């Protein structure tokens, strides 16, 4: 009998953790009776009663384990901690806010049994606010410009075989783009669409700054796009400079200057200065990430385990 491990990051999910556990457990009394399960809840430094709810479930169900961080380290760290402690033959990562349909894991397991080593539940639609949907559409449009293998709506709901998970864990880095790393190896994959549900319990802690950080992780870790844009901008500005120099030379040869006043000079200075500042900012981001890796701090610190 194969075991399916569920890795569930928890951050201020009081009230929905028990419902998530009940939804998963119900699958193994019906559609997935041929499999066993384990659930690993990873508390990412919650300040509500999420930890107490997790421990209560673990006391009732011996197949449930909990990991608690010393502080908030982020969703990726929580997922990796769960992967580090998972014993299953297949590992499912899903949210604890009831927005990912637990019943989709039945189809995920079936696809895994059929030979897929990575099964991705991607957000075909979402019952979120207009602002959230708009930001998601814009962000993933940019992501797909350099990585078209990523589904339009993105994903966090994933099943991986044990081999695929070990390949994922072999990749190092503190500021990783999770979605890009999942599909990077090119292992046999299946994509299953679903509608992301509206959150009914609690309030999302996935703030705009965290979404922006995720986009930075894609841009700087999961893509060569910023470097290529800097190169393209440098070529464009250099070309404009050459054309401008030719125009000035022709004007000088004809005995007249092509422009009067300081306006064109100021425009050129501001344009070139702006491009240079943008490039320096991006280079600074890369240097900071290199420094962050050199420090080699642990990705997470465990406070308690049950």
MARZA-437882 format. One record per residue (C-alpha): x, y, z; chain; residue in three letters. Coordinates in nm, 2 decimals. Layout:
BEGIN
+--------+--------+--------+-------+------+
|     px |     py |     pz | kette | rest |
+--------+--------+--------+-------+------+
|      X |      Y |      Z |     A |  ALA |
...
+--------+--------+--------+-------+------+
This chain:
BEGIN
+--------+--------+--------+-------+------+
|     px |     py |     pz | kette | rest |
+--------+--------+--------+-------+------+
|   0.00 |   0.00 |   0.00 |     A |  UNK |
|   0.15 |   0.33 |  -0.11 |     A |  UNK |
|   0.14 |   0.64 |   0.11 |     A |  UNK |
|   0.04 |   0.98 |   0.01 |     A |  UNK |
|   0.20 |   1.26 |   0.21 |     A |  UNK |
|   0.02 |   1.60 |   0.24 |     A |  UNK |
|   0.24 |   1.89 |   0.31 |     A |  UNK |
|   0.03 |   2.19 |   0.43 |     A |  UNK |
|   0.19 |   2.53 |   0.51 |     A |  UNK |
|  -0.01 |   2.71 |   0.79 |     A |  UNK |
|  -0.01 |   3.08 |   0.85 |     A |  UNK |
|  -0.30 |   3.23 |   1.04 |     A |  UNK |
|  -0.54 |   2.95 |   0.93 |     A |  UNK |
|  -0.73 |   2.91 |   1.25 |     A |  UNK |
|  -1.07 |   2.75 |   1.18 |     A |  UNK |
|  -0.99 |   2.60 |   0.85 |     A |  UNK |
|  -0.72 |   2.35 |   0.95 |     A |  UNK |
|  -0.96 |   2.10 |   1.09 |     A |  UNK |
|  -1.18 |   2.13 |   0.79 |     A |  UNK |
|  -0.88 |   2.06 |   0.56 |     A |  UNK |
|  -0.79 |   1.76 |   0.77 |     A |  UNK |
|  -1.15 |   1.63 |   0.75 |     A |  UNK |
|  -1.17 |   1.68 |   0.37 |     A |  UNK |
|  -0.84 |   1.48 |   0.32 |     A |  UNK |
|  -0.93 |   1.20 |   0.56 |     A |  UNK |
|  -1.27 |   1.15 |   0.39 |     A |  UNK |
|  -1.09 |   1.07 |   0.06 |     A |  UNK |
|  -0.92 |   0.77 |   0.22 |     A |  UNK |
|  -1.24 |   0.62 |   0.33 |     A |  UNK |
|  -1.39 |   0.64 |  -0.02 |     A |  UNK |
|  -1.19 |   0.71 |  -0.34 |     A |  UNK |
|  -0.84 |   0.64 |  -0.21 |     A |  UNK |
|  -0.90 |   0.33 |   0.01 |     A |  UNK |
|  -0.61 |   0.15 |  -0.17 |     A |  UNK |
|  -0.36 |   0.41 |  -0.02 |     A |  UNK |
|  -0.25 |   0.52 |   0.32 |     A |  UNK |
|  -0.19 |   0.89 |   0.41 |     A |  UNK |
|   0.01 |   1.12 |   0.63 |     A |  UNK |
|  -0.05 |   1.49 |   0.68 |     A |  UNK |
|   0.23 |   1.73 |   0.78 |     A |  UNK |
|   0.11 |   2.07 |   0.90 |     A |  UNK |
|   0.39 |   2.33 |   0.90 |     A |  UNK |
|   0.31 |   2.63 |   1.12 |     A |  UNK |
|   0.50 |   2.93 |   0.97 |     A |  UNK |
|   0.51 |   3.14 |   1.29 |     A |  UNK |
|   0.13 |   3.20 |   1.32 |     A |  UNK |
|   0.02 |   3.43 |   1.60 |     A |  UNK |
|  -0.34 |   3.30 |   1.62 |     A |  UNK |
|  -0.46 |   2.96 |   1.75 |     A |  UNK |
|  -0.34 |   2.77 |   1.45 |     A |  UNK |
|  -0.08 |   2.58 |   1.65 |     A |  UNK |
|  -0.33 |   2.47 |   1.91 |     A |  UNK |
|  -0.57 |   2.35 |   1.64 |     A |  UNK |
|  -0.29 |   2.15 |   1.47 |     A |  UNK |
|  -0.19 |   1.98 |   1.79 |     A |  UNK |
|  -0.55 |   1.89 |   1.87 |     A |  UNK |
|  -0.58 |   1.72 |   1.53 |     A |  UNK |
|  -0.25 |   1.54 |   1.58 |     A |  UNK |
|  -0.37 |   1.41 |   1.92 |     A |  UNK |
|  -0.68 |   1.26 |   1.74 |     A |  UNK |
|  -0.51 |   1.12 |   1.43 |     A |  UNK |
|  -0.17 |   0.94 |   1.46 |     A |  UNK |
|  -0.12 |   1.00 |   1.09 |     A |  UNK |
|  -0.10 |   1.37 |   1.14 |     A |  UNK |
|   0.23 |   1.54 |   1.23 |     A |  UNK |
|   0.31 |   1.90 |   1.31 |     A |  UNK |
|   0.61 |   2.13 |   1.26 |     A |  UNK |
|   0.63 |   2.47 |   1.42 |     A |  UNK |
|   0.88 |   2.74 |   1.32 |     A |  UNK |
|   1.05 |   2.98 |   1.56 |     A |  UNK |
|   0.92 |   3.27 |   1.35 |     A |  UNK |
|   0.77 |   3.34 |   1.01 |     A |  UNK |
|   1.01 |   3.22 |   0.74 |     A |  UNK |
|   0.77 |   3.22 |   0.44 |     A |  UNK |
|   0.56 |   2.97 |   0.25 |     A |  UNK |
|   0.85 |   2.82 |   0.05 |     A |  UNK |
|   1.04 |   2.74 |   0.36 |     A |  UNK |
|   0.73 |   2.58 |   0.51 |     A |  UNK |
|   0.68 |   2.37 |   0.20 |     A |  UNK |
|   1.05 |   2.26 |   0.20 |     A |  UNK |
|   1.04 |   2.17 |   0.57 |     A |  UNK |
|   0.74 |   1.95 |   0.50 |     A |  UNK |
|   0.92 |   1.79 |   0.21 |     A |  UNK |
|   1.22 |   1.72 |   0.43 |     A |  UNK |
|   1.00 |   1.53 |   0.67 |     A |  UNK |
|   0.76 |   1.35 |   0.43 |     A |  UNK |
|   0.78 |   0.97 |   0.41 |     A |  UNK |
|   0.52 |   0.91 |   0.14 |     A |  UNK |
|   0.56 |   0.76 |  -0.21 |     A |  UNK |
|   0.39 |   1.07 |  -0.35 |     A |  UNK |
|   0.38 |   1.41 |  -0.19 |     A |  UNK |
|   0.10 |   1.67 |  -0.23 |     A |  UNK |
|   0.15 |   2.03 |  -0.14 |     A |  UNK |
|  -0.18 |   2.22 |  -0.08 |     A |  UNK |
|  -0.30 |   2.52 |   0.12 |     A |  UNK |
|  -0.48 |   2.51 |   0.45 |     A |  UNK |
|  -0.74 |   2.78 |   0.37 |     A |  UNK |
|  -0.99 |   2.55 |   0.18 |     A |  UNK |
|  -0.93 |   2.74 |  -0.14 |     A |  UNK |
|  -0.77 |   2.43 |  -0.30 |     A |  UNK |
|  -1.02 |   2.14 |  -0.35 |     A |  UNK |
|  -0.89 |   1.84 |  -0.16 |     A |  UNK |
|  -1.10 |   1.61 |  -0.39 |     A |  UNK |
|  -0.87 |   1.70 |  -0.68 |     A |  UNK |
|  -0.60 |   1.50 |  -0.52 |     A |  UNK |
|  -0.79 |   1.19 |  -0.63 |     A |  UNK |
|  -0.73 |   1.28 |  -1.00 |     A |  UNK |
|  -0.37 |   1.37 |  -0.91 |     A |  UNK |
|  -0.31 |   1.03 |  -0.76 |     A |  UNK |
|  -0.46 |   0.86 |  -1.06 |     A |  UNK |
|  -0.24 |   1.06 |  -1.29 |     A |  UNK |
|   0.06 |   0.96 |  -1.07 |     A |  UNK |
|  -0.03 |   0.60 |  -1.09 |     A |  UNK |
|  -0.05 |   0.63 |  -1.47 |     A |  UNK |
|   0.31 |   0.74 |  -1.49 |     A |  UNK |
|   0.32 |   1.12 |  -1.42 |     A |  UNK |
|   0.59 |   1.22 |  -1.18 |     A |  UNK |
|   0.46 |   1.58 |  -1.14 |     A |  UNK |
|   0.09 |   1.65 |  -1.13 |     A |  UNK |
|   0.00 |   2.02 |  -1.12 |     A |  UNK |
|  -0.34 |   2.16 |  -1.02 |     A |  UNK |
|  -0.34 |   2.50 |  -1.19 |     A |  UNK |
|  -0.59 |   2.79 |  -1.13 |     A |  UNK |
|  -0.80 |   2.80 |  -1.44 |     A |  UNK |
|  -1.03 |   3.05 |  -1.27 |     A |  UNK |
|  -1.05 |   3.21 |  -0.92 |     A |  UNK |
|  -1.32 |   3.34 |  -0.70 |     A |  UNK |
|  -1.11 |   3.62 |  -0.57 |     A |  UNK |
|  -1.14 |   4.00 |  -0.57 |     A |  UNK |
|  -1.11 |   4.19 |  -0.90 |     A |  UNK |
|  -0.77 |   4.33 |  -0.78 |     A |  UNK |
|  -0.63 |   3.99 |  -0.70 |     A |  UNK |
|  -0.74 |   3.85 |  -1.04 |     A |  UNK |
|  -0.60 |   4.15 |  -1.22 |     A |  UNK |
|  -0.26 |   4.13 |  -1.05 |     A |  UNK |
|  -0.25 |   3.75 |  -1.11 |     A |  UNK |
|  -0.32 |   3.80 |  -1.48 |     A |  UNK |
|  -0.06 |   4.06 |  -1.53 |     A |  UNK |
|   0.21 |   3.88 |  -1.32 |     A |  UNK |
|   0.16 |   3.55 |  -1.49 |     A |  UNK |
|   0.15 |   3.71 |  -1.84 |     A |  UNK |
|   0.50 |   3.84 |  -1.76 |     A |  UNK |
|   0.61 |   3.50 |  -1.62 |     A |  UNK |
|   0.49 |   3.31 |  -1.93 |     A |  UNK |
|   0.68 |   3.55 |  -2.16 |     A |  UNK |
|   1.00 |   3.38 |  -2.05 |     A |  UNK |
|   0.86 |   3.05 |  -1.93 |     A |  UNK |
|   0.56 |   2.94 |  -2.14 |     A |  UNK |
|   0.54 |   2.60 |  -1.96 |     A |  UNK |
|   0.39 |   2.77 |  -1.65 |     A |  UNK |
|   0.01 |   2.76 |  -1.67 |     A |  UNK |
|  -0.17 |   3.09 |  -1.72 |     A |  UNK |
|  -0.31 |   3.11 |  -1.37 |     A |  UNK |
|  -0.01 |   2.98 |  -1.19 |     A |  UNK |
|  -0.01 |   2.70 |  -0.93 |     A |  UNK |
|   0.08 |   2.60 |  -0.57 |     A |  UNK |
|  -0.13 |   2.28 |  -0.56 |     A |  UNK |
|   0.12 |   2.00 |  -0.67 |     A |  UNK |
|   0.17 |   1.63 |  -0.64 |     A |  UNK |
|   0.53 |   1.50 |  -0.69 |     A |  UNK |
|   0.66 |   1.15 |  -0.69 |     A |  UNK |
|   0.93 |   1.08 |  -0.44 |     A |  UNK |
|   1.20 |   1.11 |  -0.71 |     A |  UNK |
|   1.06 |   1.44 |  -0.84 |     A |  UNK |
|   1.06 |   1.57 |  -0.48 |     A |  UNK |
|   1.42 |   1.47 |  -0.42 |     A |  UNK |
|   1.52 |   1.65 |  -0.75 |     A |  UNK |
|   1.34 |   1.96 |  -0.62 |     A |  UNK |
|   1.52 |   1.94 |  -0.28 |     A |  UNK |
|   1.85 |   1.90 |  -0.45 |     A |  UNK |
|   1.82 |   2.25 |  -0.58 |     A |  UNK |
|   1.96 |   2.51 |  -0.34 |     A |  UNK |
|   1.87 |   2.87 |  -0.28 |     A |  UNK |
|   1.69 |   3.10 |  -0.04 |     A |  UNK |
|   1.50 |   3.31 |  -0.29 |     A |  UNK |
|   1.37 |   3.04 |  -0.53 |     A |  UNK |
|   1.09 |   3.05 |  -0.77 |     A |  UNK |
|   0.89 |   2.75 |  -0.66 |     A |  UNK |
|   0.68 |   2.70 |  -0.98 |     A |  UNK |
|   0.98 |   2.72 |  -1.21 |     A |  UNK |
|   1.18 |   2.47 |  -1.00 |     A |  UNK |
|   0.89 |   2.22 |  -1.00 |     A |  UNK |
|   0.88 |   2.20 |  -1.38 |     A |  UNK |
|   1.25 |   2.26 |  -1.45 |     A |  UNK |
|   1.35 |   1.89 |  -1.45 |     A |  UNK |
|   1.12 |   1.81 |  -1.73 |     A |  UNK |
|   0.98 |   1.49 |  -1.57 |     A |  UNK |
|   0.66 |   1.35 |  -1.70 |     A |  UNK |
|   0.39 |   1.60 |  -1.60 |     A |  UNK |
|   0.01 |   1.63 |  -1.60 |     A |  UNK |
|  -0.18 |   1.96 |  -1.57 |     A |  UNK |
|  -0.53 |   1.96 |  -1.41 |     A |  UNK |
|  -0.74 |   2.28 |  -1.41 |     A |  UNK |
|  -0.95 |   2.39 |  -1.12 |     A |  UNK |
|  -1.13 |   2.69 |  -0.99 |     A |  UNK |
|  -0.97 |   2.85 |  -0.69 |     A |  UNK |
|  -1.24 |   2.90 |  -0.42 |     A |  UNK |
|  -1.31 |   3.21 |  -0.24 |     A |  UNK |
|  -1.17 |   3.21 |   0.12 |     A |  UNK |
|  -1.45 |   3.18 |   0.36 |     A |  UNK |
|  -1.26 |   3.16 |   0.69 |     A |  UNK |
|  -1.02 |   3.42 |   0.81 |     A |  UNK |
|  -0.83 |   3.67 |   0.60 |     A |  UNK |
|  -0.55 |   3.61 |   0.35 |     A |  UNK |
|  -0.20 |   3.69 |   0.48 |     A |  UNK |
|  -0.07 |   3.70 |   0.13 |     A |  UNK |
|  -0.02 |   4.07 |   0.11 |     A |  UNK |
|   0.07 |   4.28 |  -0.19 |     A |  UNK |
|   0.44 |   4.30 |  -0.07 |     A |  UNK |
|   0.45 |   3.92 |  -0.06 |     A |  UNK |
|   0.31 |   3.89 |  -0.41 |     A |  UNK |
|   0.56 |   4.14 |  -0.53 |     A |  UNK |
|   0.84 |   3.94 |  -0.36 |     A |  UNK |
|   0.72 |   3.63 |  -0.55 |     A |  UNK |
|   0.73 |   3.82 |  -0.87 |     A |  UNK |
|   1.09 |   3.94 |  -0.79 |     A |  UNK |
|   1.18 |   3.58 |  -0.72 |     A |  UNK |
|   1.06 |   3.48 |  -1.06 |     A |  UNK |
|   1.23 |   3.77 |  -1.24 |     A |  UNK |
|   1.57 |   3.73 |  -1.06 |     A |  UNK |
|   1.58 |   3.36 |  -0.99 |     A |  UNK |
|   1.36 |   3.20 |  -1.25 |     A |  UNK |
|   1.44 |   3.40 |  -1.56 |     A |  UNK |
|   1.71 |   3.57 |  -1.76 |     A |  UNK |
|   1.45 |   3.84 |  -1.85 |     A |  UNK |
|   1.60 |   4.13 |  -1.64 |     A |  UNK |
|   1.95 |   4.08 |  -1.78 |     A |  UNK |
|   1.82 |   4.05 |  -2.13 |     A |  UNK |
|   1.61 |   4.37 |  -2.08 |     A |  UNK |
|   1.91 |   4.55 |  -1.95 |     A |  UNK |
|   2.12 |   4.44 |  -2.25 |     A |  UNK |
|   1.84 |   4.54 |  -2.49 |     A |  UNK |
|   1.80 |   4.88 |  -2.32 |     A |  UNK |
|   2.18 |   4.93 |  -2.34 |     A |  UNK |
|   2.18 |   4.85 |  -2.71 |     A |  UNK |
|   1.89 |   5.08 |  -2.78 |     A |  UNK |
|   2.03 |   5.37 |  -2.58 |     A |  UNK |
|   2.37 |   5.32 |  -2.75 |     A |  UNK |
|   2.21 |   5.31 |  -3.09 |     A |  UNK |
|   2.02 |   5.63 |  -3.02 |     A |  UNK |
|   2.34 |   5.79 |  -2.90 |     A |  UNK |
|   2.52 |   5.70 |  -3.23 |     A |  UNK |
|   2.23 |   5.84 |  -3.44 |     A |  UNK |
|   2.23 |   6.16 |  -3.23 |     A |  UNK |
|   2.61 |   6.19 |  -3.28 |     A |  UNK |
|   2.57 |   6.14 |  -3.66 |     A |  UNK |
|   2.30 |   6.41 |  -3.66 |     A |  UNK |
|   2.52 |   6.65 |  -3.47 |     A |  UNK |
|   2.82 |   6.58 |  -3.70 |     A |  UNK |
|   2.61 |   6.64 |  -4.02 |     A |  UNK |
|   2.48 |   6.97 |  -3.87 |     A |  UNK |
|   2.83 |   7.08 |  -3.79 |     A |  UNK |
|   2.95 |   6.99 |  -4.14 |     A |  UNK |
|   2.67 |   7.20 |  -4.29 |     A |  UNK |
|   2.75 |   7.49 |  -4.07 |     A |  UNK |
|   2.45 |   7.47 |  -3.84 |     A |  UNK |
|   2.36 |   7.30 |  -3.52 |     A |  UNK |
|   2.07 |   7.06 |  -3.54 |     A |  UNK |
|   1.91 |   7.19 |  -3.22 |     A |  UNK |
|   1.90 |   7.51 |  -3.03 |     A |  UNK |
|   1.90 |   7.54 |  -2.65 |     A |  UNK |
|   1.96 |   7.29 |  -2.38 |     A |  UNK |
|   1.64 |   7.08 |  -2.41 |     A |  UNK |
|   1.77 |   6.80 |  -2.62 |     A |  UNK |
|   2.08 |   6.77 |  -2.41 |     A |  UNK |
|   1.88 |   6.75 |  -2.09 |     A |  UNK |
|   1.65 |   6.49 |  -2.25 |     A |  UNK |
|   1.95 |   6.28 |  -2.35 |     A |  UNK |
|   2.11 |   6.31 |  -2.00 |     A |  UNK |
|   1.79 |   6.22 |  -1.82 |     A |  UNK |
|   1.72 |   5.92 |  -2.06 |     A |  UNK |
|   2.06 |   5.78 |  -2.02 |     A |  UNK |
|   2.08 |   5.85 |  -1.65 |     A |  UNK |
|   1.74 |   5.68 |  -1.59 |     A |  UNK |
|   1.85 |   5.37 |  -1.78 |     A |  UNK |
|   2.17 |   5.35 |  -1.59 |     A |  UNK |
|   2.00 |   5.39 |  -1.25 |     A |  UNK |
|   1.76 |   5.11 |  -1.35 |     A |  UNK |
|   2.04 |   4.88 |  -1.44 |     A |  UNK |
|   2.23 |   4.96 |  -1.12 |     A |  UNK |
|   1.92 |   4.88 |  -0.92 |     A |  UNK |
|   1.88 |   4.54 |  -1.08 |     A |  UNK |
|   2.25 |   4.46 |  -1.04 |     A |  UNK |
|   2.21 |   4.56 |  -0.67 |     A |  UNK |
|   1.93 |   4.31 |  -0.64 |     A |  UNK |
|   2.15 |   4.03 |  -0.78 |     A |  UNK |
|   2.44 |   4.13 |  -0.55 |     A |  UNK |
|   2.21 |   4.12 |  -0.25 |     A |  UNK |
|   2.09 |   3.77 |  -0.34 |     A |  UNK |
|   2.44 |   3.65 |  -0.38 |     A |  UNK |
|   2.53 |   3.79 |  -0.04 |     A |  UNK |
|   2.23 |   3.63 |   0.11 |     A |  UNK |
|   2.34 |   3.29 |  -0.03 |     A |  UNK |
|   2.70 |   3.34 |   0.09 |     A |  UNK |
|   2.57 |   3.39 |   0.45 |     A |  UNK |
|   2.43 |   3.03 |   0.43 |     A |  UNK |
|   2.17 |   3.09 |   0.70 |     A |  UNK |
|   1.93 |   2.80 |   0.75 |     A |  UNK |
|   1.61 |   2.82 |   0.54 |     A |  UNK |
|   1.40 |   2.76 |   0.85 |     A |  UNK |
|   1.44 |   2.69 |   1.23 |     A |  UNK |
|   1.20 |   2.44 |   1.39 |     A |  UNK |
|   1.07 |   2.53 |   1.73 |     A |  UNK |
|   0.86 |   2.22 |   1.80 |     A |  UNK |
|   0.76 |   1.89 |   1.63 |     A |  UNK |
|   0.49 |   1.65 |   1.71 |     A |  UNK |
+--------+--------+--------+-------+------+
